[in-house]
Amino acid sequence: MIKKNMICLGLSVVLFSSSIIPARATVSAGDSFKMKDYSTNKVSTKTAINAKFDNKVIKTNMPGFIDQNTAFYSAYWVFDRCSELGTTYSYSSNTKKITFKRGSSTVVMKLGSTSATLNNKTFKLSAAPKKVYYYGNKKNYIMVPGGILAEKLGFSYKWNKDAKTGEITKKSSSSNAPTPNTNNNNQTASITPSTKITASANNYSVRIKKPSGLNTSSITADDDYHNKRLRLVIKGNYKSHFAASSNHNVKASINYSVSYSGGKTYVNLKTSTIKGFSVTQNSSYIYVKYASPQSMFSRVIVVDAGHGGKDSGAVGNGYVEKNMTLKIVQAIKKNFDKDAKYKVYYTRLSDTYPSLSERYRLANEVDADRFLSVHINSSDNSASGTETLYKTYKTYAGILQKQALNGMGYNSRSSHDRGLKYRSDLAVLNGPKMTTALVEMGFITNKTEASRINSRTSTIGADLYRGVCNSF
């Protein structure tokens, strides 16, 4: 509850004909659908094909198809929205360039061109990427040759003729994969999530020499952003090695210190403001590169669990708002932790109380793209329903409202949809300088609804995660 005073390829194939099904957003492999190819301005009927990753069909709102003996897939739905791939996609309508990233690999294509690059080295496509209009949901999509793209990003790809499906799988080892064999000093393994800037021997803020025999798996990284530091955590006592000035080279303004506790060595890299970090290692060195979060990550999000600590929020029917909002945000985090496309900062992940200004200052400091605050409403015991508050960004609020209702098991036409509410008096809507909204998941004072929220925190969290992703 908010109080009023709170300020996720080229190949030859033979397809079988099938009758055209009615226009709809989702079709299955083998179904026919209607589309317009903007490169030729021709409307045609295509047979849908699927893409699979590790034997699971990738869910997409735009079906794949065959053209020029090449399997085309949606750049967004397959190579961005499918979080299991760990790839990101961006498109510039000005330059017509299509960019894909996975680990240290960057593939750039261009609409209408069969010339593409992998890490600035040119290669040829069997067919040019294209923009199409899909009549099933009346939207435009960027379609790319999926087989060669998957292989250039470090996957294996094969065409399953009988299933009309392109099958993408992980390679057992590949120099294009994000975590390659590290026995070769020229190869680096990423420790941190995917970043736009990658730490390397030629691009680092801090270089740290590893002691002989220290395994790659013994080193992890903890982004302790609330304390404006990155902590490298190394199993074992290596304090004297990492503390020695001869074993680390600091090129940027950073406070370097080493400690040992509980069987682990901690290398602490403290900055003056919150930074985004890329950490890689090979058999000899650990490389750390840092820059502003917006420079390091494709999409930056801040999620706020309302109230906390000394501020219980609303109380009713044996439930406490601060505990319920925290459970929902922890569920949101479980989903974002599996999605390498986003860097997410949380105002709190335990029973603490960040002040209102600390919450929006965090969002402003990391220059977030989205801010989401989670609350539970309070009124008399007959009040029920879900609503989303906004001040400026109504479209974002509408997307979140739909997903919040899904999380609650409601639909947008039910009496439980309280809609969007304009509020100009709330700190978490006034303070952040980015797209912002606050969801009130239901009423803690309504016995049935409070119990419903408490039993559905995982589902609510998953749906709010989808809402934020959908807003992009």
N, C-alpha and C positions, 0 to 999 in steps of 0.2 A: 504494500500500500504506500502511496505517496501522499504526504501531508501537504496542505496548501501553502505552508510557509517555507517549503523546501525549494530554496532557490536553485564441382572428375572427362602405290604398290602394283606394282605392275604384275599381272598374271593373266593367262588365257583361261577362259571358262566357257562352258556350255550351259545355258539356262533353259528351263522349260517354261512354256507359256502358261498363263493362268488368267482367269477372268478378272476384270477390274472390280475391286471392292469399293464400297462407298467411301468417300473422303473422310479420313479421320487422322488424328495425330500419330497414333501408334499402329504399325503394321508388323506382321511376322515375315520371316524369310520365306520366299515363294509367293507371297501376295503381290499384287500389282498396284501401282500407285501412279498418280499424275504429278508431273513437275515441269517447270520451265527452266531451260538452260540459258542464262543471260549471255553466255559467250556466242551463242548462235541465234538467240531470241526464238528458239523453237520449243513448243510444248510437246512432250512425249510421255509415253507410258513405260514405266520401268518395273522390273521385278526386284523386290526387296531382298537384300542380303543382310546377314548379321555379322558382327564382329564378336569374338570371344576372347576373354583373357583368363588363362588358367582354368579352362573348361567352363567358364561362366559367361553367359551372354551379357554383353555390355548394354545396359538399358539406354535407349536413345529416343528422342522425340523426332528425329529425322532418319529415315531408313537409308542404309547404304545401297549402292547400285553398281552395275557394271557399265562402263563406257570405254570405248577404244581398247577392249580387252584388259581393262584395268579396274580393280575394285576401288570405288570411292567411298569414303566415310566422312561423317561430320567431324570437322576439326574440333569443334567445341565439345560435342557430346561424347566422342570416343577418346580424344587426346587431351582433354582438359577436365571434363566433368567426371570421368572415371578415375576416382582418386587412387585406386589400387595400382594404376600404371605409374603414378608418381611423376606425371608429365604436366607441363603447363603450355597454354596456347594464348597468343595474342594476335590481333589483326589491326592493321592501320588502313582505314578507308582512304586516307590521303595517298599513301605510297603503294597500296595494294599488297603490302608485304605481310606474310603469314609466318609467325615465329613460334617454334616449339622448343621447349627445354626439358632436359632430363639429366640431372647431375651435372657433369661438365660438358655435356653435348648440347649444342644449339643448332637446330636446323631452320633455315630460312627459305621459304618459297615465295612465289609471287603469282597472283592471279593471271592466268593466260600464258604463263611462261613454263617451259620444260627445264629451265635452268634453275638449280637450287644449290644451296651451300650447306656443308656440315663443318662447323667451326671455321668458317670462312674459306673452306676448300670446295670448289665447284663440282657438282655431279649432275647427271641428267635424269629426268623423270620420264616414265613411259607415256605419261599424259599430264597436261597442265591442270593445276588446281582451278576450280571454278566456283562461281556463285550461282545458286539455283533458288527457285521459288517452289516451295512445297505446298500444294493445294490442300493437303490433309489438315494443316493447321494455319495456313495462310501466312507463312513466315519465310524469310530468306535465310539461307545457310551457306557457309563456306565449306566446300567439299574438297577433300585432298586424296591423292593416291596413297592408300593406307599401308600396303605391304612394304613398299620401299621406305616409307616414313618410319614404320615400326622397326625395320632392320637398322636404319641409320641411327635410331635412338637406343640401340643396343638390345633389342628383342629378337626372338626368332619368330618367323611368320610362315604359315602355310595355308593353302586354299583347300577347303573341304568341299568338293564338288557336290556330293550327295546332300550335305546339310546346307549348301549355299551359304557358307560361313567362312570368314577369314579367321584363323586361329593364331592368336598372339600369345607367346609364352616367354618366360625369362630364360636367358642363356645361362648356362652353368658358370661361364666366365666370359667377360667381354671388356675391352678397353673403353667401350661406349657406355657401359653400365655405371651407375653411381657408386658402386662399391666394388671396384676391380681388385684383382690380385695385387697385394702390396709388396710382394717380394722384389719387384722391380722398382728401383728408385725413381723412375720416370713416371710411375703411376701413383695416383693419389686416391685415398679413400675418404669419402665425406663422413664427418662425425655429426654435423648439424643438419637440419632440414634443408631442402632445396632453396637456393638463393640466386638472385640475379647476378651477383658478383661472387666469384669463387676464389677462395684463398689458394695460392699456389706458390711455387718457388720463385715466380716472377712477379707475384702480386700479393704482398702480405703486409700486415701492420706489425705482427710479432712472429718471429721464427724461433722455435724451441728445439734444441737438439735432444733426441731421445737416447736414453741409455741403451747399451747393447743388450739385445734379447728381450726388450719390452714388446709384448704382443699388441697388435692393433686393437684387439678386443678388450684390452685392459684399460683403455682410455675412453672416457665419455665426457660430455660437455653439459653443463647446467647453466641456462640463461637466467641468472638471478637478477632480473630487470628491476625489481623493487629496490634492490641495493645498488643498481647501476653497475653491475659487474658480470663477467663471464667466469665461471669456475670450471677448470679442467680437472676432472676427477680421475686419479690414477691408482689402480689397485697396487698396494705395497708401499714400502717406505723408500721414497726416492727424493726426500726433501733436500739433502745436500747437493744432489746432482742438479735438480731444477733450480735451486737457489743460486748456484754458481754463475757469476756474471758471464763467464766464457761460454755458457751453454744456452744463452738466450740473447736474441737481438731484437730490441724494441725500436721500431722506426717511427711510431706515432706517439701522441701524447696519451699515455696510459700508465696507471700505477700497477706495477708488477710485484707480486709477493707470493710466497710459498709457505704452506703450513702442512702439518701432518696430524691426523687424528683418526682413531678407530680403524687402523689398518689401511688408510687411504691417504694419498698425498693430494693436496689441493693447490693448483696454480691459479691464483686470483688475479684477474685482469679488470681493474676498476677504471671506469670512465667518468667524465664529469656529467654527462647526460646519458639517457638510455640509447644504446646502439644496437644495430642488427649485426649478428656475427656469422661468418662462414669459417668453419674449422675443418681442415683436411690434414691427412698425415700420410707419410710413406714410411719406409723402414728406417729412415734416418732422422726425419724432422716432423714436427707438428707446425702447421702454418695457420695463423689466425688473421683474418681480414675483418675490419669493422668499418661501418659507415652508418648513416642515418637509416632507420628502419625502412623508410620509403625507397631508399637507394638499394637496399639489400633484398627486399621482398616484393613480390608481385602485388600482393593484397594484404593489407594490414587491418586488423579488427581488434576492437576492445569490447570485452563482455563484462558486464557489471552485475553481480549478485546483490540485490537490494538489501540495505540495512546490515546487520552483523555486529558482533561484539556487544558493546553496551547498549546498542540500539536493536531491540528485539523486532521492531516493526509491529504489524498487527498480530493479535493473538485471538484464537477462538477454537472451540471444540477440541481442545487438547493439542492444538498445533501452533507453532510459532513461525511467523513469516520468514525471519532470517534463516531458519533451518531449511525451509522448503525452497527458497530461492537458491540457496547454496547447492542443494541436491540437484536442482534443474541445471544450474551452471556447470556443475561437475559432469553431468551427463552431456551437456554441450561440448565440453572439453574432450570427452572420450571420442566424440565424432571428429572434431577438428584434429585431434592427435593422429588420426589415420589419413589425414588429407594434407599432402605436402604443398598444396597451392597457397595455403594461407598461413600467415604468422598471426597468432592470436595472443593478446595480452589480457590478463584478468585482473580486475581491481581487487578481488580477494578469492582465495580458494580454501579458506578455513574460517573459523569464527572470529574474524577480526573486524575492526570498524575503520575503514578509510573514510575520511571526511568527504562531504560532497565535492568540495573543491579538489581534493586529491584524486577523486574519480575522474573528473573531466580534465584535470591537468595531465593525468597519465595519457588520456586519449589525444590531447593536443600535443604533448611532447613527442609521441611516436608518429604524429601526423596521420592518424588512422583514417581509413576509407569508410569504415562503418563503426557505429557505437550502438550497443544493445544493452538496455537495462531491464532486468527481470524482477517483477514484483507480484504480490498477491493482494487482492483488493479486500476491503472491509466495509461493512455497512450493517443493516439489520439482517436478521437470520433468513429473510425471504429473498434477499437480493442474490442473483446468480449471473453467470456469464463472463465472457472474455472480451477485453477491449484493449486497444493499442493507442497510446498517447503520442502526439507529435506536435511540433511547433512549425517546422518548415518543410520537412521531407515526407509528404503525404503518401507518395508512391511506395517508398520503403516501408512505411507503417502498414500500408495495405497488404504488401507481400507477407510481412510478419504476422499480421492479423489472421490471414488465411492459414498459415502454418501453425499458429498457436491454436486455432480452432481444431485443426487436424490432430494436434497433439492431445487435445482434450477429448477427442472422439466426437466432436460436434461438426456440423457443416454450416456453411455461410448463410443458409436460409433458416436456421433454427432460431428459436427465441434466445438461445445462449450467445448469439452474436450481438454484442453490444456496440460493434462498429469502431470507428476511429474518432478520437476525441482531441480537439485542439486544446493545447495547454501552453500558456506563455509564462507560467509562474514557477517552473521547475528547473532547478540547477542543472540536472543531468540532460535537459533539453536545451537550456540556454547556454551552458558553458562550453560544450564540445563544438569545435569548428568544423564539423563534418556531418555526414548523413547520420541522423540520430533518431531513435525511437525507444519507447518504453512500453513493455507489455505487462498488463495486469491479467494474470492467468485465470483468475476466478475469485471467489469470495471465501475467505477463511472463516467468516462468520456464518456461512451456510454449511451445515453439517455434512450433507450429501456431497457438495462440491469440494469441500476441504478434503474429505476422504478420497475423492476422485483424483484430485491433484496429487496428493501424497502417494497414491498407488501408481501414478502414471509419469513420475518424474523422468524416467529414462526415455519414454516415448515423447514427452514434451521437449526434452533436450534435443533429441534427434530431429524433431520437426523444426525447432527454432534454428538449429544448425543449417537445415535445408533452406529455411527462409532467408538467412543471411547470404548463403551461397547463391540462391536464386536471384537475389537483388543485384548481382553483378551481370 
